Structure formats: C-alpha cells, structure tokens
C-alpha cells in the first residue's frame, strides 16, 4: 500500500512562501493567478493490507507529528 499526504496552510493563515512565489510568477509575466499555497507532500509506502488500520494510524501521525493542526490542513489518501 502507498499513502499520499498533502499538507497545506489553512486558508486563514498568511502564507509568506506562497506570496513570494505568486509575486515571482507575476514578475515573470504569468497572469491570472489568484493565489499560491506552498505546502508539503509525503508519499509513504506501507506493509500490510488493512487500509482502515493504516488510515487510522496515519491520521493520528498527521495530527500529532506531520502537520501543525493549528495552522495546517492535511489530506490523506491510501492506495
């Protein structure tokens, strides 16, 4: 099994990296970009076949360690 986790800043949190990337894109002539959010992507390979157990364990890891739930959201997918 493989887990994919995408961690992004919450919409209400100022994202200085995203703002910097947005300004750089505009400076390079790219138009029509409303916002940029810079986050993290993790791909984790798992042993076993119990997707629900893996989801529960990784959800706990995301909440306690991989993300900061005060300022970040995460999306977890298991294939």
PyMOL Python script that loads the backbone (N, CA, C, O; Angstrom):
from pymol import cmd

cmd.read_pdbstr("""\
ATOM      1  N   UNK A   1       0.841  -1.180   0.000  1.00  0.00           N
ATOM      2  CA  UNK A   1       0.000   0.000   0.000  1.00  0.00           C
ATOM      3  C   UNK A   1       0.883   1.239   0.000  1.00  0.00           C
ATOM      4  O   UNK A   1       2.039   1.211   0.425  1.00  0.00           O
ATOM      5  N   UNK A   2       0.307   2.309  -0.484  1.00  0.00           N
ATOM      6  CA  UNK A   2       1.008   3.582  -0.515  1.00  0.00           C
ATOM      7  C   UNK A   2       0.067   4.664   0.004  1.00  0.00           C
ATOM      8  O   UNK A   2      -1.101   4.724  -0.378  1.00  0.00           O
ATOM      9  N   UNK A   3       0.591   5.509   0.872  1.00  0.00           N
ATOM     10  CA  UNK A   3      -0.177   6.643   1.387  1.00  0.00           C
ATOM     11  C   UNK A   3       0.391   7.925   0.800  1.00  0.00           C
ATOM     12  O   UNK A   3       1.605   8.088   0.678  1.00  0.00           O
ATOM     13  N   UNK A   4      -0.513   8.831   0.439  1.00  0.00           N
ATOM     14  CA  UNK A   4      -0.113  10.141  -0.036  1.00  0.00           C
ATOM     15  C   UNK A   4      -0.739  11.182   0.878  1.00  0.00           C
ATOM     16  O   UNK A   4      -1.946  11.170   1.121  1.00  0.00           O
ATOM     17  N   UNK A   5       0.097  12.082   1.380  1.00  0.00           N
ATOM     18  CA  UNK A   5      -0.351  13.101   2.320  1.00  0.00           C
ATOM     19  C   UNK A   5       0.036  14.472   1.774  1.00  0.00           C
ATOM     20  O   UNK A   5       1.198  14.720   1.454  1.00  0.00           O
ATOM     21  N   UNK A   6      -0.941  15.343   1.675  1.00  0.00           N
ATOM     22  CA  UNK A   6      -0.699  16.713   1.235  1.00  0.00           C
ATOM     23  C   UNK A   6      -1.029  17.631   2.410  1.00  0.00           C
ATOM     24  O   UNK A   6      -2.142  17.607   2.936  1.00  0.00           O
ATOM     25  N   UNK A   7      -0.053  18.437   2.814  1.00  0.00           N
ATOM     26  CA  UNK A   7      -0.207  19.350   3.947  1.00  0.00           C
ATOM     27  C   UNK A   7      -0.103  20.776   3.404  1.00  0.00           C
ATOM     28  O   UNK A   7       0.876  21.129   2.746  1.00  0.00           O
ATOM     29  N   UNK A   8      -1.116  21.585   3.685  1.00  0.00           N
ATOM     30  CA  UNK A   8      -1.136  22.972   3.210  1.00  0.00           C
ATOM     31  C   UNK A   8      -1.518  23.907   4.350  1.00  0.00           C
ATOM     32  O   UNK A   8      -2.162  23.488   5.311  1.00  0.00           O
ATOM     33  N   UNK A   9      -1.124  25.163   4.244  1.00  0.00           N
ATOM     34  CA  UNK A   9      -1.547  26.130   5.261  1.00  0.00           C
ATOM     35  C   UNK A   9      -3.067  26.305   5.208  1.00  0.00           C
ATOM     36  O   UNK A   9      -3.673  26.239   4.138  1.00  0.00           O
ATOM     37  N   UNK A  10      -3.666  26.526   6.365  1.00  0.00           N
ATOM     38  CA  UNK A  10      -5.099  26.824   6.387  1.00  0.00           C
ATOM     39  C   UNK A  10      -5.340  28.119   5.632  1.00  0.00           C
ATOM     40  O   UNK A  10      -4.463  28.980   5.562  1.00  0.00           O
ATOM     41  N   UNK A  11      -6.530  28.252   5.068  1.00  0.00           N
ATOM     42  CA  UNK A  11      -6.852  29.422   4.245  1.00  0.00           C
ATOM     43  C   UNK A  11      -6.725  30.734   5.029  1.00  0.00           C
ATOM     44  O   UNK A  11      -6.388  31.766   4.449  1.00  0.00           O
ATOM     45  N   UNK A  12      -6.989  30.704   6.328  1.00  0.00           N
ATOM     46  CA  UNK A  12      -6.947  31.922   7.130  1.00  0.00           C
ATOM     47  C   UNK A  12      -5.530  32.299   7.567  1.00  0.00           C
ATOM     48  O   UNK A  12      -5.331  33.367   8.147  1.00  0.00           O
ATOM     49  N   UNK A  13      -4.548  31.443   7.300  1.00  0.00           N
ATOM     50  CA  UNK A  13      -3.177  31.678   7.740  1.00  0.00           C
ATOM     51  C   UNK A  13      -2.393  32.351   6.611  1.00  0.00           C
ATOM     52  O   UNK A  13      -2.480  31.937   5.455  1.00  0.00           O
ATOM     53  N   UNK A  14      -1.633  33.381   6.952  1.00  0.00           N
ATOM     54  CA  UNK A  14      -0.782  34.046   5.970  1.00  0.00           C
ATOM     55  C   UNK A  14       0.316  33.067   5.553  1.00  0.00           C
ATOM     56  O   UNK A  14       0.972  32.455   6.396  1.00  0.00           O
ATOM     57  N   UNK A  15       0.505  32.930   4.245  1.00  0.00           N
ATOM     58  CA  UNK A  15       1.490  32.002   3.686  1.00  0.00           C
ATOM     59  C   UNK A  15       2.587  32.808   2.996  1.00  0.00           C
ATOM     60  O   UNK A  15       2.469  33.090   1.803  1.00  0.00           O
ATOM     61  N   UNK A  16       3.666  33.192   3.718  1.00  0.00           N
ATOM     62  CA  UNK A  16       4.697  34.037   3.116  1.00  0.00           C
ATOM     63  C   UNK A  16       5.382  33.379   1.918  1.00  0.00           C
ATOM     64  O   UNK A  16       5.745  34.067   0.964  1.00  0.00           O
ATOM     65  N   UNK A  17       5.563  32.062   1.954  1.00  0.00           N
ATOM     66  CA  UNK A  17       6.172  31.386   0.805  1.00  0.00           C
ATOM     67  C   UNK A  17       5.252  31.469  -0.408  1.00  0.00           C
ATOM     68  O   UNK A  17       5.710  31.713  -1.524  1.00  0.00           O
ATOM     69  N   UNK A  18       3.975  31.268  -0.191  1.00  0.00           N
ATOM     70  CA  UNK A  18       3.019  31.360  -1.278  1.00  0.00           C
ATOM     71  C   UNK A  18       2.978  32.749  -1.883  1.00  0.00           C
ATOM     72  O   UNK A  18       2.902  32.896  -3.103  1.00  0.00           O
ATOM     73  N   UNK A  19       3.029  33.764  -1.045  1.00  0.00           N
ATOM     74  CA  UNK A  19       3.026  35.149  -1.517  1.00  0.00           C
ATOM     75  C   UNK A  19       4.279  35.430  -2.343  1.00  0.00           C
ATOM     76  O   UNK A  19       4.208  36.083  -3.384  1.00  0.00           O
ATOM     77  N   UNK A  20       5.430  34.934  -1.878  1.00  0.00           N
ATOM     78  CA  UNK A  20       6.683  35.122  -2.612  1.00  0.00           C
ATOM     79  C   UNK A  20       6.624  34.456  -3.977  1.00  0.00           C
ATOM     80  O   UNK A  20       7.039  35.050  -4.972  1.00  0.00           O
ATOM     81  N   UNK A  21       6.116  33.231  -4.039  1.00  0.00           N
ATOM     82  CA  UNK A  21       6.000  32.528  -5.315  1.00  0.00           C
ATOM     83  C   UNK A  21       5.029  33.264  -6.243  1.00  0.00           C
ATOM     84  O   UNK A  21       5.301  33.414  -7.435  1.00  0.00           O
ATOM     85  N   UNK A  22       3.909  33.718  -5.702  1.00  0.00           N
ATOM     86  CA  UNK A  22       2.935  34.459  -6.501  1.00  0.00           C
ATOM     87  C   UNK A  22       3.564  35.713  -7.108  1.00  0.00           C
ATOM     88  O   UNK A  22       3.396  35.982  -8.298  1.00  0.00           O
ATOM     89  N   UNK A  23       4.286  36.474  -6.293  1.00  0.00           N
ATOM     90  CA  UNK A  23       4.928  37.692  -6.796  1.00  0.00           C
ATOM     91  C   UNK A  23       5.980  37.372  -7.856  1.00  0.00           C
ATOM     92  O   UNK A  23       6.102  38.095  -8.845  1.00  0.00           O
ATOM     93  N   UNK A  24       6.738  36.294  -7.655  1.00  0.00           N
ATOM     94  CA  UNK A  24       7.747  35.895  -8.647  1.00  0.00           C
ATOM     95  C   UNK A  24       7.087  35.499  -9.963  1.00  0.00           C
ATOM     96  O   UNK A  24       7.574  35.863 -11.033  1.00  0.00           O
ATOM     97  N   UNK A  25       5.996  34.765  -9.895  1.00  0.00           N
ATOM     98  CA  UNK A  25       5.282  34.383 -11.111  1.00  0.00           C
ATOM     99  C   UNK A  25       4.750  35.606 -11.852  1.00  0.00           C
ATOM    100  O   UNK A  25       4.849  35.690 -13.076  1.00  0.00           O
ATOM    101  N   UNK A  26       4.186  36.553 -11.103  1.00  0.00           N
ATOM    102  CA  UNK A  26       3.689  37.786 -11.715  1.00  0.00           C
ATOM    103  C   UNK A  26       4.835  38.565 -12.368  1.00  0.00           C
ATOM    104  O   UNK A  26       4.693  39.097 -13.469  1.00  0.00           O
ATOM    105  N   UNK A  27       5.973  38.621 -11.666  1.00  0.00           N
ATOM    106  CA  UNK A  27       7.150  39.327 -12.184  1.00  0.00           C
ATOM    107  C   UNK A  27       7.643  38.679 -13.482  1.00  0.00           C
ATOM    108  O   UNK A  27       8.171  39.367 -14.356  1.00  0.00           O
ATOM    109  N   UNK A  28       7.475  37.380 -13.606  1.00  0.00           N
ATOM    110  CA  UNK A  28       7.900  36.645 -14.798  1.00  0.00           C
ATOM    111  C   UNK A  28       6.871  36.734 -15.927  1.00  0.00           C
ATOM    112  O   UNK A  28       7.067  36.160 -16.998  1.00  0.00           O
ATOM    113  N   UNK A  29       5.782  37.453 -15.682  1.00  0.00           N
ATOM    114  CA  UNK A  29       4.800  37.664 -16.726  1.00  0.00           C
ATOM    115  C   UNK A  29       3.607  36.728 -16.704  1.00  0.00           C
ATOM    116  O   UNK A  29       2.759  36.797 -17.594  1.00  0.00           O
ATOM    117  N   UNK A  30       3.520  35.861 -15.714  1.00  0.00           N
ATOM    118  CA  UNK A  30       2.377  34.963 -15.605  1.00  0.00           C
ATOM    119  C   UNK A  30       1.206  35.724 -14.985  1.00  0.00           C
ATOM    120  O   UNK A  30       1.332  36.291 -13.899  1.00  0.00           O
ATOM    121  N   UNK A  31       0.085  35.734 -15.668  1.00  0.00           N
ATOM    122  CA  UNK A  31      -1.069  36.480 -15.184  1.00  0.00           C
ATOM    123  C   UNK A  31      -2.218  35.518 -14.891  1.00  0.00           C
ATOM    124  O   UNK A  31      -2.197  34.353 -15.290  1.00  0.00           O
ATOM    125  N   UNK A  32      -3.208  36.031 -14.193  1.00  0.00           N
ATOM    126  CA  UNK A  32      -4.404  35.252 -13.911  1.00  0.00           C
ATOM    127  C   UNK A  32      -4.270  34.300 -12.742  1.00  0.00           C
ATOM    128  O   UNK A  32      -5.154  33.473 -12.523  1.00  0.00           O
ATOM    129  N   UNK A  33      -3.201  34.392 -11.993  1.00  0.00           N
ATOM    130  CA  UNK A  33      -3.009  33.528 -10.823  1.00  0.00           C
ATOM    131  C   UNK A  33      -3.547  34.268  -9.612  1.00  0.00           C
ATOM    132  O   UNK A  33      -3.053  35.339  -9.260  1.00  0.00           O
ATOM    133  N   UNK A  34      -4.549  33.702  -8.985  1.00  0.00           N
ATOM    134  CA  UNK A  34      -5.217  34.361  -7.858  1.00  0.00           C
ATOM    135  C   UNK A  34      -4.448  34.189  -6.544  1.00  0.00           C
ATOM    136  O   UNK A  34      -4.309  35.139  -5.774  1.00  0.00           O
ATOM    137  N   UNK A  35      -3.951  32.974  -6.293  1.00  0.00           N
ATOM    138  CA  UNK A  35      -3.244  32.705  -5.040  1.00  0.00           C
ATOM    139  C   UNK A  35      -2.343  31.491  -5.211  1.00  0.00           C
ATOM    140  O   UNK A  35      -2.582  30.642  -6.069  1.00  0.00           O
ATOM    141  N   UNK A  36      -1.316  31.420  -4.394  1.00  0.00           N
ATOM    142  CA  UNK A  36      -0.409  30.276  -4.357  1.00  0.00           C
ATOM    143  C   UNK A  36      -0.287  29.842  -2.902  1.00  0.00           C
ATOM    144  O   UNK A  36      -0.116  30.673  -2.010  1.00  0.00           O
ATOM    145  N   UNK A  37      -0.376  28.547  -2.672  1.00  0.00           N
ATOM    146  CA  UNK A  37      -0.208  27.996  -1.328  1.00  0.00           C
ATOM    147  C   UNK A  37       0.907  26.955  -1.389  1.00  0.00           C
ATOM    148  O   UNK A  37       0.812  25.978  -2.132  1.00  0.00           O
ATOM    149  N   UNK A  38       1.951  27.166  -0.614  1.00  0.00           N
ATOM    150  CA  UNK A  38       3.085  26.253  -0.586  1.00  0.00           C
ATOM    151  C   UNK A  38       2.899  25.306   0.590  1.00  0.00           C
ATOM    152  O   UNK A  38       2.645  25.739   1.714  1.00  0.00           O
ATOM    153  N   UNK A  39       3.027  24.010   0.322  1.00  0.00           N
ATOM    154  CA  UNK A  39       2.843  23.016   1.372  1.00  0.00           C
ATOM    155  C   UNK A  39       3.866  21.905   1.270  1.00  0.00           C
ATOM    156  O   UNK A  39       4.951  22.080   0.714  1.00  0.00           O
ATOM    157  N   UNK A  40       3.501  20.757   1.818  1.00  0.00           N
ATOM    158  CA  UNK A  40       4.380  19.586   1.826  1.00  0.00           C
ATOM    159  C   UNK A  40       3.630  18.408   1.222  1.00  0.00           C
ATOM    160  O   UNK A  40       2.411  18.301   1.361  1.00  0.00           O
ATOM    161  N   UNK A  41       4.362  17.526   0.553  1.00  0.00           N
ATOM    162  CA  UNK A  41       3.803  16.296   0.009  1.00  0.00           C
ATOM    163  C   UNK A  41       4.636  15.146   0.524  1.00  0.00           C
ATOM    164  O   UNK A  41       5.857  15.142   0.374  1.00  0.00           O
ATOM    165  N   UNK A  42       3.981  14.162   1.135  1.00  0.00           N
ATOM    166  CA  UNK A  42       4.666  12.977   1.623  1.00  0.00           C
ATOM    167  C   UNK A  42       4.065  11.752   0.949  1.00  0.00           C
ATOM    168  O   UNK A  42       2.847  11.649   0.809  1.00  0.00           O
ATOM    169  N   UNK A  43       4.918  10.826   0.535  1.00  0.00           N
ATOM    170  CA  UNK A  43       4.477   9.558  -0.009  1.00  0.00           C
ATOM    171  C   UNK A  43       5.103   8.480   0.874  1.00  0.00           C
ATOM    172  O   UNK A  43       6.325   8.393   0.995  1.00  0.00           O
ATOM    173  N   UNK A  44       4.259   7.671   1.480  1.00  0.00           N
ATOM    174  CA  UNK A  44       4.716   6.683   2.455  1.00  0.00           C
ATOM    175  C   UNK A  44       4.310   5.299   1.975  1.00  0.00           C
ATOM    176  O   UNK A  44       3.136   5.053   1.699  1.00  0.00           O
ATOM    177  N   UNK A  45       5.277   4.396   1.875  1.00  0.00           N
ATOM    178  CA  UNK A  45       4.988   3.014   1.493  1.00  0.00           C
ATOM    179  C   UNK A  45       4.728   2.203   2.756  1.00  0.00           C
ATOM    180  O   UNK A  45       5.468   2.297   3.736  1.00  0.00           O
ATOM    181  N   UNK A  46       3.666   1.407   2.716  1.00  0.00           N
ATOM    182  CA  UNK A  46       3.207   0.677   3.890  1.00  0.00           C
ATOM    183  C   UNK A  46       3.214  -0.831   3.660  1.00  0.00           C
ATOM    184  O   UNK A  46       2.995  -1.298   2.542  1.00  0.00           O
ATOM    185  N   UNK A  47       3.465  -1.580   4.716  1.00  0.00           N
ATOM    186  CA  UNK A  47       3.278  -3.029   4.699  1.00  0.00           C
ATOM    187  C   UNK A  47       1.830  -3.317   5.070  1.00  0.00           C
ATOM    188  O   UNK A  47       1.160  -2.476   5.670  1.00  0.00           O
ATOM    189  N   UNK A  48       1.352  -4.494   4.716  1.00  0.00           N
ATOM    190  CA  UNK A  48       0.026  -4.909   5.144  1.00  0.00           C
ATOM    191  C   UNK A  48      -1.034  -4.606   4.103  1.00  0.00           C
ATOM    192  O   UNK A  48      -0.763  -4.040   3.044  1.00  0.00           O
ATOM    193  N   UNK A  49      -2.260  -5.008   4.447  1.00  0.00           N
ATOM    194  CA  UNK A  49      -3.381  -4.837   3.515  1.00  0.00           C
ATOM    195  C   UNK A  49      -4.596  -4.181   4.157  1.00  0.00           C
ATOM    196  O   UNK A  49      -5.594  -3.938   3.478  1.00  0.00           O
ATOM    197  N   UNK A  50      -4.530  -3.892   5.446  1.00  0.00           N
ATOM    198  CA  UNK A  50      -5.674  -3.305   6.148  1.00  0.00           C
ATOM    199  C   UNK A  50      -5.662  -1.785   5.973  1.00  0.00           C
ATOM    200  O   UNK A  50      -4.991  -1.070   6.718  1.00  0.00           O
ATOM    201  N   UNK A  51      -6.408  -1.304   4.985  1.00  0.00           N
ATOM    202  CA  UNK A  51      -6.415   0.129   4.686  1.00  0.00           C
ATOM    203  C   UNK A  51      -6.979   0.963   5.830  1.00  0.00           C
ATOM    204  O   UNK A  51      -6.486   2.056   6.106  1.00  0.00           O
ATOM    205  N   UNK A  52      -8.007   0.450   6.492  1.00  0.00           N
ATOM    206  CA  UNK A  52      -8.622   1.231   7.576  1.00  0.00           C
ATOM    207  C   UNK A  52      -7.668   1.398   8.757  1.00  0.00           C
ATOM    208  O   UNK A  52      -7.597   2.478   9.344  1.00  0.00           O
ATOM    209  N   UNK A  53      -6.934   0.343   9.112  1.00  0.00           N
ATOM    210  CA  UNK A  53      -5.956   0.439  10.205  1.00  0.00           C
ATOM    211  C   UNK A  53      -4.838   1.408   9.819  1.00  0.00           C
ATOM    212  O   UNK A  53      -4.391   2.211  10.638  1.00  0.00           O
ATOM    213  N   UNK A  54      -4.393   1.325   8.565  1.00  0.00           N
ATOM    214  CA  UNK A  54      -3.346   2.227   8.089  1.00  0.00           C
ATOM    215  C   UNK A  54      -3.850   3.667   8.108  1.00  0.00           C
ATOM    216  O   UNK A  54      -3.120   4.575   8.504  1.00  0.00           O
ATOM    217  N   UNK A  55      -5.093   3.879   7.684  1.00  0.00           N
ATOM    218  CA  UNK A  55      -5.666   5.227   7.672  1.00  0.00           C
ATOM    219  C   UNK A  55      -5.715   5.799   9.093  1.00  0.00           C
ATOM    220  O   UNK A  55      -5.356   6.956   9.308  1.00  0.00           O
ATOM    221  N   UNK A  56      -6.152   5.002  10.047  1.00  0.00           N
ATOM    222  CA  UNK A  56      -6.244   5.476  11.431  1.00  0.00           C
ATOM    223  C   UNK A  56      -4.871   5.827  11.987  1.00  0.00           C
ATOM    224  O   UNK A  56      -4.703   6.856  12.641  1.00  0.00           O
ATOM    225  N   UNK A  57      -3.880   4.958  11.721  1.00  0.00           N
ATOM    226  CA  UNK A  57      -2.528   5.199  12.231  1.00  0.00           C
ATOM    227  C   UNK A  57      -1.922   6.452  11.599  1.00  0.00           C
ATOM    228  O   UNK A  57      -1.317   7.269  12.293  1.00  0.00           O
ATOM    229  N   UNK A  58      -2.083   6.601  10.291  1.00  0.00           N
ATOM    230  CA  UNK A  58      -1.510   7.772   9.623  1.00  0.00           C
ATOM    231  C   UNK A  58      -2.265   9.052   9.942  1.00  0.00           C
ATOM    232  O   UNK A  58      -1.669  10.127  10.010  1.00  0.00           O
ATOM    233  N   UNK A  59      -3.565   8.944  10.138  1.00  0.00           N
ATOM    234  CA  UNK A  59      -4.336  10.113  10.537  1.00  0.00           C
ATOM    235  C   UNK A  59      -3.831  10.630  11.887  1.00  0.00           C
ATOM    236  O   UNK A  59      -3.701  11.837  12.093  1.00  0.00           O
ATOM    237  N   UNK A  60      -3.555   9.716  12.782  1.00  0.00           N
ATOM    238  CA  UNK A  60      -3.009  10.103  14.089  1.00  0.00           C
ATOM    239  C   UNK A  60      -1.626  10.733  13.925  1.00  0.00           C
ATOM    240  O   UNK A  60      -1.323  11.742  14.561  1.00  0.00           O
ATOM    241  N   UNK A  61      -0.788  10.140  13.075  1.00  0.00           N
ATOM    242  CA  UNK A  61       0.557  10.686  12.846  1.00  0.00           C
ATOM    243  C   UNK A  61       0.482  12.076  12.221  1.00  0.00           C
ATOM    244  O   UNK A  61       1.256  12.965  12.577  1.00  0.00           O
ATOM    245  N   UNK A  62      -0.449  12.260  11.290  1.00  0.00           N
ATOM    246  CA  UNK A  62      -0.611  13.578  10.663  1.00  0.00           C
ATOM    247  C   UNK A  62      -1.016  14.616  11.696  1.00  0.00           C
ATOM    248  O   UNK A  62      -0.484  15.726  11.721  1.00  0.00           O
ATOM    249  N   UNK A  63      -1.952  14.247  12.539  1.00  0.00           N
ATOM    250  CA  UNK A  63      -2.471  15.196  13.528  1.00  0.00           C
ATOM    251  C   UNK A  63      -1.455  15.514  14.620  1.00  0.00           C
ATOM    252  O   UNK A  63      -1.381  16.649  15.093  1.00  0.00           O
ATOM    253  N   UNK A  64      -0.667  14.507  15.023  1.00  0.00           N
ATOM    254  CA  UNK A  64       0.246  14.697  16.150  1.00  0.00           C
ATOM    255  C   UNK A  64       1.653  15.134  15.752  1.00  0.00           C
ATOM    256  O   UNK A  64       2.342  15.787  16.536  1.00  0.00           O
ATOM    257  N   UNK A  65       2.098  14.771  14.514  1.00  0.00           N
ATOM    258  CA  UNK A  65       3.508  14.955  14.192  1.00  0.00           C
ATOM    259  C   UNK A  65       3.767  15.589  12.824  1.00  0.00           C
ATOM    260  O   UNK A  65       4.571  16.516  12.718  1.00  0.00           O
ATOM    261  N   UNK A  66       3.104  15.107  11.791  1.00  0.00           N
ATOM    262  CA  UNK A  66       3.436  15.525  10.431  1.00  0.00           C
ATOM    263  C   UNK A  66       2.914  16.925  10.090  1.00  0.00           C
ATOM    264  O   UNK A  66       3.502  17.620   9.260  1.00  0.00           O
ATOM    265  N   UNK A  67       1.830  17.335  10.718  1.00  0.00           N
ATOM    266  CA  UNK A  67       1.282  18.668  10.458  1.00  0.00           C
ATOM    267  C   UNK A  67       1.076  19.405  11.770  1.00  0.00           C
ATOM    268  O   UNK A  67       1.081  18.811  12.848  1.00  0.00           O
ATOM    269  N   UNK A  68       0.897  20.696  11.654  1.00  0.00           N
ATOM    270  CA  UNK A  68       0.536  21.508  12.808  1.00  0.00           C
ATOM    271  C   UNK A  68      -0.943  21.853  12.653  1.00  0.00           C
ATOM    272  O   UNK A  68      -1.285  22.740  11.872  1.00  0.00           O
ATOM    273  N   UNK A  69      -1.828  21.165  13.384  1.00  0.00           N
ATOM    274  CA  UNK A  69      -3.266  21.355  13.175  1.00  0.00           C
ATOM    275  C   UNK A  69      -3.769  22.767  13.467  1.00  0.00           C
ATOM    276  O   UNK A  69      -4.890  23.103  13.087  1.00  0.00           O
ATOM    277  N   UNK A  70      -2.980  23.588  14.124  1.00  0.00           N
ATOM    278  CA  UNK A  70      -3.399  24.969  14.373  1.00  0.00           C
ATOM    279  C   UNK A  70      -3.326  25.824  13.110  1.00  0.00           C
ATOM    280  O   UNK A  70      -4.137  26.731  12.921  1.00  0.00           O
ATOM    281  N   UNK A  71      -2.351  25.531  12.247  1.00  0.00           N
ATOM    282  CA  UNK A  71      -2.157  26.378  11.067  1.00  0.00           C
ATOM    283  C   UNK A  71      -2.166  25.614   9.745  1.00  0.00           C
ATOM    284  O   UNK A  71      -2.085  26.224   8.679  1.00  0.00           O
ATOM    285  N   UNK A  72      -2.265  24.274   9.807  1.00  0.00           N
ATOM    286  CA  UNK A  72      -2.209  23.481   8.580  1.00  0.00           C
ATOM    287  C   UNK A  72      -3.377  22.505   8.485  1.00  0.00           C
ATOM    288  O   UNK A  72      -3.879  22.003   9.491  1.00  0.00           O
ATOM    289  N   UNK A  73      -3.791  22.253   7.249  1.00  0.00           N
ATOM    290  CA  UNK A  73      -4.748  21.191   6.941  1.00  0.00           C
ATOM    291  C   UNK A  73      -3.991  20.081   6.228  1.00  0.00           C
ATOM    292  O   UNK A  73      -2.927  20.313   5.653  1.00  0.00           O
ATOM    293  N   UNK A  74      -4.543  18.877   6.268  1.00  0.00           N
ATOM    294  CA  UNK A  74      -3.916  17.795   5.513  1.00  0.00           C
ATOM    295  C   UNK A  74      -4.982  16.937   4.862  1.00  0.00           C
ATOM    296  O   UNK A  74      -6.118  16.836   5.325  1.00  0.00           O
ATOM    297  N   UNK A  75      -4.562  16.324   3.769  1.00  0.00           N
ATOM    298  CA  UNK A  75      -5.410  15.398   3.023  1.00  0.00           C
ATOM    299  C   UNK A  75      -4.656  14.086   2.926  1.00  0.00           C
ATOM    300  O   UNK A  75      -3.500  14.065   2.503  1.00  0.00           O
ATOM    301  N   UNK A  76      -5.292  13.000   3.309  1.00  0.00           N
ATOM    302  CA  UNK A  76      -4.668  11.687   3.343  1.00  0.00           C
ATOM    303  C   UNK A  76      -5.376  10.760   2.376  1.00  0.00           C
ATOM    304  O   UNK A  76      -6.597  10.612   2.428  1.00  0.00           O
ATOM    305  N   UNK A  77      -4.604  10.131   1.486  1.00  0.00           N
ATOM    306  CA  UNK A  77      -5.141   9.136   0.570  1.00  0.00           C
ATOM    307  C   UNK A  77      -4.309   7.866   0.690  1.00  0.00           C
ATOM    308  O   UNK A  77      -3.085   7.921   0.809  1.00  0.00           O
ATOM    309  N   UNK A  78      -4.983   6.731   0.658  1.00  0.00           N
ATOM    310  CA  UNK A  78      -4.282   5.453   0.697  1.00  0.00           C
ATOM    311  C   UNK A  78      -4.677   4.659  -0.533  1.00  0.00           C
ATOM    312  O   UNK A  78      -5.861   4.472  -0.812  1.00  0.00           O
ATOM    313  N   UNK A  79      -3.673   4.192  -1.266  1.00  0.00           N
ATOM    314  CA  UNK A  79      -3.907   3.399  -2.475  1.00  0.00           C
ATOM    315  C   UNK A  79      -3.557   1.944  -2.217  1.00  0.00           C
ATOM    316  O   UNK A  79      -3.685   1.110  -3.113  1.00  0.00           O
TER     317      UNK A  79
END
""", "prot")
cmd.dss("prot")
cmd.show_as("cartoon", "prot")
cmd.util.cbc("prot")
cmd.orient("prot")
